């Protein structure tokens, strides 16, 4: 047998030093750590030069150093050697101990002999009662070089000597009367002399070798395996045993067993944890879960953990149960602590996925027109169901982790999103109906104010109620899908009605702010147009006093509409107060009645709430005064137009004068008839005069007074005459040979295209000189006289005539 096969190694040298590196190399070489409990240790002890090494080499195929007989008897084996038995199953380790009673160590050789013997007994499971728990171990006594004395005569003597030794050994109180057979199986065998009967020796050795085959099986030499250490812990156990034995400490096998198990199980656990931390499958799974959810996460992670925990169980299966279980629990705890962040990250992805599902389904459900509350319930239930199902896929069998906290956070996120969407939807809903109310009220209310009449506020109230009721009905139907409480729903409906009221109020205040402009427009419309809405032509037949009274009454009616909001249908006396105070009816003073107070000398209206007041009484009084002032010019213009019309009709001679001219001018008329040239000259003069009348607009120029008219005509006369002559000349040059007359590309059309209507046939439009000013503007001063001294007295006469007519 070669050295490489049995790997004989000196375990402890002659000085008592333990060869740690040598033992580690030996275990790796013979792969002892892979044997688990399937191994046996045999130790051989005996006197020096008794042939122990030779017996072991022949019995187990080892190559321990043997004594050279030609050199005489001397110490061959120093310390303790270890080797693997070749051809023996299961794996069997043999220890060759230094012989006892050697003279080389001198008289004080008992210390190392006892230490080595105790170490061999402990390692090879040969147990001393004082040191170890009761356990049956086989003591095989081999008698070398037996004589002719039969073995059956030698064995009883040997057993009797062993019993005497057992009885003399100091035993613990608990085992004081325990028999030797409770701890040891004593067997005795004998071998013939190797030197004298080599062949017989080899045959007996072969038979003895067979007893070591399957020695750990029940009934074998090492059949009692209670408390045996796993092979992987052999090195550490041997080191600790030798250390304790050398230090001569009181040993306790269970404590030693637990110590070995603790150290080895801890080493195994650390190794498995380290391998898991660098495992490619785990690293890929951990990296993948950081980016998003991983399908089959729980199964994959459980498989990885189960692999390493199973490896731990396999390697630590033969160590002390309590220690093995404790270290496994610690390993599980550390392993789960390592993978827990990935588990939490995975749950976070599932929570985000479920939340996204809720958001998507809620939006789709709302798009389909389902109620908000029902959509939230169904979407929440669907999302939580998905989360629970996927959590079951994430769970790992090695841990009972609770995902309830993540689930609660998902529920809170869902509720927060639902609340946010609910607020947005309600806000959009309110905005929609408010916009609808604004569109359906703004322009119609504004139009009603523009055409204010007796039934204006009745029409506004009707429109307001229709629009508000329609919006509230639509809102109420939509809110049913939100399943709101009645108080909140009624509050929103009331707010919508208040919005409708605010729109009316806004338009009312805008109209009130333009009261003066609206009154003047109303006055101008009534004053300047007849009953057929045609512009008036002041021919002198119109009753300006009556028309002015009607126009002022219309403006006052408009003012009474704009004074206060009347959505509550309460009877207000505003119209009566304004008519009696500002109208053209006789005042109390004129009727001889002394008024106790001025009803317009106040900032509030009687029985009108301040929030409904648009124009206060005192403001009405100021507005009316300004209105009267700014509309006087329009009336004076009408009066001037009538007077101008009368004067234009007064320029024609009376009939008798026409007859006299015809009689007295008969001769001159005959001269004209006999001389056509005179007649043509007169015709040209008339035609030019007519053209000048039209071009200079004589009627309009004299509307502002005679002096101003003459001055204006004199300044325009010469340029107008020259322009007419120039056009006549151009027309004369263009007519010969032209075939067709082409109008001049520049300047007004030819004179012949002008209207030849007489001044009496032309309408005189009434200008609207009234500027549009706000109610806050200052009062407008009286218009210019333009030299007509009769305008203002005439206006005064109309007012006096109105008073006299009213008095009568």
Secondary structure, DSSP 4 states (H G I P E B T S, - for coil): --HHHH--EEEE-TT--B-HHHHHHHHHHHTGGG-TT-EEEEEE--BTTSSHHHHHHHHH--------GGG-S-----SEEEEEPTT-SSEEEEEEEPPBS-GGG-S--HHHHHHHHHHHHHHTT---TTTS----EEEEEEE-S--SS-HHHHHHHHHHHHHHHHHHS---GGGTT--GGGTEEEEEEE---TTT-HHHHHHHHHHHHHHTTTTTSTTSTT---TTPPPGGGHHHHHHHHHHHHHTTPPP-HHHHHHHHHHHHHHHHHHHHHHHHHT-HHHHHHHHHHHHS--TTHHHHHHHHHHHHHHHHHHHSTTS-HHHHHHHHHHHHHHHHHHHHHHHHHHHHHHHHHHHHHHHHHHHHHHHTT--HHHHHHHHHHHHHHHHHHHHHHH--TT-----HHHHHHHHHHHHHHHHHHHHHHHHHHHHHHHHHHHHHHHHHHHHHHHT--TTHHHHHHHHHHHHHHHHHHHHHHHHGGGT--HHHHHHHHHHHHHHHHHHHHHHHHHHHHTHHHHHHHHHHHHHHB-TTSPBP---S-S-HHHHHHHHHHHHHHHHHHHSB--SS-----HHHHHHHHHSSSPPTTTTT---SS-TTSSSS-TT--GGGBSS-HHHHHHHHHHHHHHHHHHHHHHHHHHHHHHHHHHTSPPHHHHHHHHHHTHHHHHHHHH-HHHHHHHHHHHHHHHHHHHHHTHHHHGGG-HHHHHHHHHHHHHHHHHHHHHHHHHHHHHHTT-SS----SSSSPPGGGS----GGGS--PPP-------TTSPPPPPPP-TT-TTHHHHHHHHHHHHHHHHH-
